[in-house]
């Protein structure tokens, strides 16, 4: 009863504007005090370890092998593009097609650490039951620190989890030194909970570099730890 009288004011009526303002100020001060009492780290997040690895080991190795004198001309990673083709799911027309699309979007976001962008068909293709403007895929573009963090997790955790892995194809480079490869399932990334996966979905990964040739792009990724197959393995296929 006492609390109700305090809320209503001294005469049992509505509280005055001054009382309302005083209560809001006291509530705000209490909230600020509670937040400030929590321990907050003043130290910035550490930089991805592959950035230091690139500067300290990769750059000198590339300069020595290819005779590059200008530091700025040394090949480097520009971006990593991860894409998922979901055309079969989008055109299936089933009741669970939308749920599967959203689940794939969620899993790709967990893998990349960044929200994917939905890609739409540029034109209609009757044979594939695709309409212009229909959402048929997902794409994520990683740059900077987030790109190096993903690269580290992919090399150290995801690639070793691939079944019957025999090395990456070293011939997957274009003339500009960019490399394309893919995974057949999303569960190779430990961030994805295998118990919640209802369907297997592959993805394509494009490593975009500033290398002027395939040889320099291949050496750049090799210095990062990409496990390419050697020539003897390719000849034995």
CORHUCOR-V24365 format. One line per field, one symbol per residue. burial: # if it has 24 or more other C-alpha atoms within 12 Angstrom, else .. A space follows every 10 residues. Layout:
burial: ???
This chain:
burial: .......... .......... .......... .......... .........# #..#...##. ###....... ...####### #######.## #........# #########. ####.###.. .........# ....###### ###..##### #####..##. .......### .###..#### ###.#####. ##........ ########## #..####### ######.#.. .......
